[in-house]
Amino acid sequence: MKKNLLAAAVALAALTACNQQQAAETEAAPAVQLYAMECGRISFPDTTAFADDGSFDGVARDFVDPCYLIRHPDGDLIWDLGFPDQLARSPDGMRIEALNAQVTMPVTLASQLAQLDLTPADIEFISVSHSHTDHMGNAGLFASTATWIVDPDERAHAFRDAARADAQSWPLIAPLENAETRLIESDAYDVFGDGSVKIFQAPGHTPGHTVLLVQLPNAGAVLLTGDMYHLAESRDRQTVPRFNVDRAQTLASMQRVEEIGHAANARVIRQHVQEDFDSLPRFPEALN
């Protein structure tokens, strides 16, 4: 009898310890977190190109160029890859003649990841709002190890003949041509299958431009809008950049993005607007 009681007590203690361990592991499991990282700065003496109605003719503006790390229990996603880290080696940065702009890189993406004890090889997924250089510059850091999630129209646009002929940008994008790839075949792509991180198609700026909606446990929804809006005024004025591939698509996507944000009661982040970037926790702090 005593042996039976002792065995039962041991079994109960083992079960209790197991349950406590499982509870501790559940409590320690990371919730979804959003990190805003600086991946370059762009100085425009004239932002004429960003409105085809003349709204910004002669207006000077400095842009921030963010990358975002979304940490999820099932993997890490980097959204937008900024300018290439090698720009940090040049204090004067790089001149973009086509836009009459100067780009600088105060801090590298790789060094920011290192502050979280991460390397590029630790990142499971990458995705970009679109394939312009300021969003694709660090593709080479991740192409051999991460899965690239991309709209099929954007992938085709990134690898078109004209892109291949661009001696400045093509070497930065080319590593992704043979990367492991998942195509966004529908209006909304659920990255982790639980509704917490969704990519939405929003074409017009480029053929396969996308936006990202992140549901955070404490802060609620955050909508990262890529290049739907470049300047602080762009969202209210619904301005369309002169270099967008389709004006009508752009305006339709702007309406769609506003509907997505409203439905989710989301904080809307305009990609290159300093005040929006500054409203997020300063790296390496996270929004969660």
RODO-2510 file (C-alpha; in nm, 4 decimals, decimal comma):
residues 288
     n   res          X          Y          Z
     1     m     0,0000     0,0000     0,0000
     2     k     0,2776     0,2382     0,0994
     3     k     0,4616     0,1505    -0,2220
     4     n     0,1496     0,2320    -0,4238
     5     l     0,1067     0,5636    -0,2443
     6     l     0,4733     0,6468    -0,2982
     7     a     0,4518     0,5601    -0,6662
     8     a     0,1392     0,7728    -0,7020
     9     a     0,3096     1,0626    -0,5245
    10     v     0,6140     1,0370    -0,7524
    11     a     0,3923     1,0253    -1,0615
    12     l     0,1928     1,3267    -0,9397
    13     a     0,5106     1,5208    -0,8701
    14     a     0,6458     1,4354    -1,2156
    15     l     0,3194     1,5406    -1,3795
    16     t     0,3139     1,8665    -1,1847
    17     a     0,6745     1,9410    -1,2808
    18     c     0,5955     1,8667    -1,6445
    19     n     0,2928     2,0963    -1,6397
    20     q     0,4954     2,3718    -1,4748
    21     q     0,7675     2,3358    -1,7359
    22     q     0,5145     2,3528    -2,0176
    23     a     0,3545     2,6603    -1,8607
    24     a     0,6942     2,8264    -1,8258
    25     e     0,7790     2,7490    -2,1871
    26     t     0,4452     2,8892    -2,2996
    27     e     0,4970     3,2038    -2,0938
    28     a     0,8511     3,2436    -2,2271
    29     a     0,7511     3,1895    -2,5904
    30     p     0,8107     3,5128    -2,7831
    31     a     0,5042     3,7069    -2,8872
    32     v     0,4972     3,8848    -3,2233
    33     q     0,7322     4,1827    -3,2109
    34     l     0,8125     4,4600    -3,4582
    35     y     1,1558     4,6234    -3,4777
    36     a     1,2146     4,9367    -3,6871
    37     m     1,5700     4,9577    -3,8205
    38     e     1,7288     5,2414    -4,0137
    39     c     1,8644     5,1229    -4,3503
    40     g     1,9689     5,4488    -4,5133
    41     r     1,8809     5,8138    -4,5590
    42     i     1,7965     6,0015    -4,8788
    43     s     1,8285     6,3772    -4,9265
    44     f     1,6181     6,5316    -5,2047
    45     p     1,6752     6,9000    -5,2921
    46     d     1,3606     6,8760    -5,5086
    47     t     1,0792     6,6203    -5,4716
    48     t     0,9068     6,7070    -5,7995
    49     a     0,9120     6,3413    -5,9047
    50     f     0,6827     6,2372    -5,6203
    51     a     0,3654     6,4081    -5,7479
    52     d     0,2511     6,4187    -6,1095
    53     d     0,0236     6,7167    -6,0343
    54     g     0,3126     6,9486    -5,9408
    55     s     0,2331     6,9414    -5,5676
    56     f     0,5958     6,8980    -5,4653
    57     d     0,7746     7,1043    -5,7296
    58     g     1,0766     7,2674    -5,5669
    59     v     1,0090     7,1083    -5,2255
    60     a     1,3231     6,9750    -5,0531
    61     r     1,2861     6,6806    -4,8172
    62     d     1,4945     6,4212    -4,6352
    63     f     1,3670     6,0631    -4,6353
    64     v     1,4409     5,7839    -4,3906
    65     d     1,4708     5,4373    -4,5440
    66     p     1,3613     5,1739    -4,2881
    67     c     1,3836     4,7970    -4,2715
    68     y     1,1507     4,6085    -4,0378
    69     l     1,2143     4,2884    -3,8445
    70     i     0,9040     4,0969    -3,7414
    71     r     0,9792     3,8277    -3,4841
    72     h     0,7241     3,5475    -3,4577
    73     p     0,7345     3,2175    -3,2685
    74     d     0,7501     3,0406    -3,6064
    75     g     1,0297     3,2484    -3,7577
    76     d     1,1743     3,5899    -3,8338
    77     l     1,0670     3,8041    -4,1297
    78     i     1,2515     4,1101    -4,2578
    79     w     1,0254     4,3451    -4,4511
    80     d     1,2137     4,5729    -4,6922
    81     l     1,5904     4,5451    -4,7148
    82     g     1,7036     4,9063    -4,7476
    83     f     2,0121     5,0277    -4,9269
    84     p     2,3175     4,7985    -4,9384
    85     d     2,5266     4,7868    -4,6228
    86     q     2,8449     4,8563    -4,8193
    87     l     2,7340     5,2186    -4,8522
    88     a     2,8343     5,2629    -4,4875
    89     r     3,1974     5,2389    -4,5954
    90     s     3,1636     5,5715    -4,7753
    91     p     3,0968     5,8687    -4,5451
    92     d     2,9626     6,0663    -4,8416
    93     g     2,7328     5,7853    -4,9505
    94     m     2,6089     5,7544    -5,3080
    95     r     2,4613     5,9906    -5,5639
    96     i     2,1440     5,8840    -5,7502
    97     e     2,1503     6,0982    -6,0612
    98     a     1,8080     5,9880    -6,1883
    99     l     1,6428     6,1315    -5,8754
   100     n     1,8932     6,4108    -5,8066
   101     a     1,9392     6,2640    -5,4586
   102     q     2,2173     6,1785    -5,2147
   103     v     2,2030     5,8545    -5,0138
   104     t     2,3917     5,7872    -4,6903
   105     m     2,4087     5,4829    -4,4625
   106     p     2,4741     5,5802    -4,0974
   107     v     2,4376     5,2225    -3,9682
   108     t     2,4278     4,8818    -4,1362
   109     l     2,1435     4,6330    -4,1275
   110     a     2,3814     4,3520    -4,0310
   111     s     2,5150     4,5456    -3,7308
   112     q     2,1621     4,6128    -3,6089
   113     l     2,0716     4,2451    -3,6326
   114     a     2,3868     4,1696    -3,4338
   115     q     2,2488     4,3774    -3,1462
   116     l     1,9775     4,1111    -3,1189
   117     d     2,2340     3,8303    -3,1478
   118     l     2,1148     3,7573    -3,5003
   119     t     2,2981     3,7159    -3,8286
   120     p     2,1445     3,7323    -4,1777
   121     a     2,1600     3,3514    -4,1877
   122     d     1,9206     3,3362    -3,8895
   123     i     1,6389     3,5069    -4,0825
   124     e     1,3834     3,2612    -4,2202
   125     f     1,1813     3,4947    -4,4451
   126     i     1,2312     3,8149    -4,6411
   127     s     0,9774     4,0195    -4,8337
   128     v     0,9804     4,3653    -4,9872
   129     s     0,7078     4,6120    -5,0693
   130     h     0,8624     4,6377    -5,4165
   131     s     1,1861     4,5945    -5,6058
   132     h     1,3351     4,9451    -5,6090
   133     t     1,6954     4,9656    -5,4907
   134     d     1,6143     5,1378    -5,1607
   135     h     1,4023     4,8354    -5,0668
   136     m     1,6199     4,5596    -5,2160
   137     g     1,9763     4,6729    -5,1520
   138     n     2,0670     4,4034    -4,8987
   139     a     1,9109     4,1113    -5,0843
   140     g     2,2506     3,9452    -5,1140
   141     l     2,2744     3,9093    -4,7362
   142     f     1,9747     3,6752    -4,7280
   143     a     1,9365     3,5193    -5,0732
   144     s     2,1134     3,1918    -4,9966
   145     t     1,9389     3,1134    -4,6665
   146     a     1,6003     3,2900    -4,6421
   147     t     1,2754     3,2280    -4,8276
   148     w     1,1703     3,5240    -5,0413
   149     i     0,7960     3,5966    -5,0347
   150     v     0,7037     3,8016    -5,3424
   151     d     0,4180     3,8941    -5,5723
   152     p     0,4724     3,7144    -5,9069
   153     d     0,4262     4,0368    -6,1028
   154     e     0,6906     4,2039    -5,8882
   155     r     0,9310     3,9170    -5,9363
   156     a     0,8900     3,9446    -6,3127
   157     h     0,9370     4,3218    -6,2894
   158     a     1,2554     4,2822    -6,0842
   159     f     1,4072     4,0472    -6,3429
   160     r     1,2894     4,2192    -6,6626
   161     d     1,5447     4,3110    -6,9301
   162     a     1,5551     4,6769    -6,8301
   163     a     1,6373     4,5825    -6,4699
   164     r     1,9168     4,3520    -6,5835
   165     a     2,0648     4,6361    -6,7866
   166     d     2,0900     4,8659    -6,4827
   167     a     2,4566     4,8352    -6,3862
   168     q     2,4019     5,0039    -6,0491
   169     s     2,0969     4,8120    -5,9251
   170     w     2,1105     4,4723    -6,0944
   171     p     2,4039     4,3290    -5,8923
   172     l     2,2042     4,3992    -5,5753
   173     i     1,8874     4,2254    -5,6977
   174     a     2,0431     3,9396    -5,8949
   175     p     2,1172     3,7121    -5,5931
   176     l     1,7429     3,6623    -5,5413
   177     e     1,6885     3,5090    -5,8841
   178     n     1,7789     3,1642    -5,7520
   179     a     1,6554     3,2110    -5,3951
   180     e     1,3912     2,9857    -5,2429
   181     t     1,0700     3,1673    -5,3274
   182     r     0,7040     3,1714    -5,2258
   183     l     0,4691     3,3536    -5,4614
   184     i     0,1808     3,5698    -5,3394
   185     e    -0,0989     3,4377    -5,5574
   186     s    -0,3959     3,6041    -5,3859
   187     d    -0,4959     3,9431    -5,2509
   188     a    -0,3729     3,8559    -4,9001
   189     y    -0,0905     3,6232    -4,8014
   190     d    -0,0833     3,4945    -4,4422
   191     v     0,2883     3,4537    -4,3675
   192     f     0,2619     3,2356    -4,0555
   193     g    -0,0911     3,1006    -4,1030
   194     d    -0,2350     3,2601    -3,7881
   195     g    -0,3433     3,6009    -3,9194
   196     s    -0,0741     3,7925    -3,7311
   197     v     0,1373     3,8906    -4,0344
   198     k    -0,0338     3,9451    -4,3704
   199     i     0,0944     4,0766    -4,7025
   200     f    -0,1607     4,2539    -4,9251
   201     q    -0,1286     4,3265    -5,2939
   202     a    -0,1317     4,7011    -5,3697
   203     p    -0,0040     4,7511    -5,7279
   204     g     0,0513     5,0774    -5,9093
   205     h     0,3802     5,2109    -5,7825
   206     t     0,5257     4,8958    -5,9371
   207     p     0,3306     4,6031    -6,0891
   208     g     0,3473     4,3900    -5,7746
   209     h     0,3783     4,6438    -5,4935
   210     t     0,2581     4,5124    -5,1551
   211     v     0,1890     4,6333    -4,8008
   212     l     0,2263     4,4521    -4,4681
   213     l    -0,0223     4,4300    -4,1814
   214     v     0,1165     4,3139    -3,8459
   215     q    -0,1108     4,2298    -3,5515
   216     l     0,0765     4,2882    -3,2249
   217     p    -0,0489     4,1502    -2,8925
   218     n    -0,0293     4,4791    -2,7025
   219     a     0,0064     4,7608    -2,9557
   220     g    -0,2574     4,6293    -3,1941
   221     a    -0,2335     4,6484    -3,5723
   222     v     0,0432     4,8255    -3,7635
   223     l     0,0215     4,8782    -4,1401
   224     l     0,3532     4,9241    -4,3223
   225     t     0,2597     5,0907    -4,6496
   226     g     0,5786     5,0706    -4,8558
   227     d     0,5797     5,3406    -5,1231
   228     m     0,2072     5,4113    -5,1287
   229     y     0,2952     5,7474    -4,9716
   230     h     0,6410     5,9058    -4,9894
   231     l     0,5990     6,2441    -4,8199
   232     a     0,3989     6,3305    -4,5094
   233     e     0,1477     6,5143    -4,7310
   234     s     0,1152     6,2348    -4,9859
   235     r    -0,1473     6,0361    -4,7993
   236     d    -0,3977     6,3208    -4,7522
   237     r    -0,3441     6,4588    -5,1016
   238     q    -0,3404     6,1143    -5,2700
   239     t    -0,0479     6,2242    -5,4843
   240     v     0,0870     5,9867    -5,7489
   241     p     0,4606     5,9859    -5,8253
   242     r     0,5547     6,0627    -6,1855
   243     f     0,7458     5,7340    -6,2109
   244     n     0,4656     5,5001    -6,0958
   245     v     0,3851     5,2317    -6,3519
   246     d     0,0050     5,2773    -6,3395
   247     r    -0,1788     5,5844    -6,2110
   248     a    -0,5251     5,4284    -6,1940
   249     q    -0,3924     5,1227    -6,0122
   250     t    -0,2103     5,3484    -5,7663
   251     l    -0,5270     5,5376    -5,6735
   252     a    -0,7262     5,2131    -5,6428
   253     s    -0,4551     5,0667    -5,4193
   254     m    -0,4528     5,3786    -5,2026
   255     q    -0,8247     5,3312    -5,1412
   256     r    -0,7733     4,9595    -5,0734
   257     v    -0,4895     5,0257    -4,8290
   258     e    -0,7027     5,2783    -4,6411
   259     e    -0,9800     5,0181    -4,6175
   260     i    -0,7353     4,7591    -4,4825
   261     g    -0,6058     5,0030    -4,2239
   262     h    -0,9543     5,1117    -4,1179
   263     a    -1,0833     4,7555    -4,0857
   264     a    -0,7886     4,6615    -3,8639
   265     n    -0,7908     4,9915    -3,6720
   266     a    -0,4234     5,0023    -3,7638
   267     r    -0,1477     5,2520    -3,7029
   268     v    -0,0486     5,3514    -4,0578
   269     i     0,3242     5,3938    -4,1194
   270     r     0,4303     5,5967    -4,4233
   271     q     0,7558     5,4291    -4,5198
   272     h     0,9886     5,7240    -4,5749
   273     v     0,8335     5,9766    -4,3350
   274     q     1,0647     6,0543    -4,0438
   275     e     0,7882     6,1329    -3,7953
   276     d     0,6259     5,7932    -3,8560
   277     f     0,9573     5,6138    -3,8143
   278     d     1,0275     5,8126    -3,4957
   279     s     0,6858     5,7169    -3,3559
   280     l     0,8046     5,3558    -3,3283
   281     p     1,0323     5,2384    -3,0458
   282     r     1,3958     5,3241    -3,1036
   283     f     1,5950     5,0166    -3,2023
   284     p     1,6807     4,7796    -3,0378
   285     e     1,3525     4,8264    -2,8497
   286     a     1,0505     4,6564    -3,0043
   287     l     0,6822     4,7299    -3,0483
   288     n     0,4775     4,4333    -2,9256
***
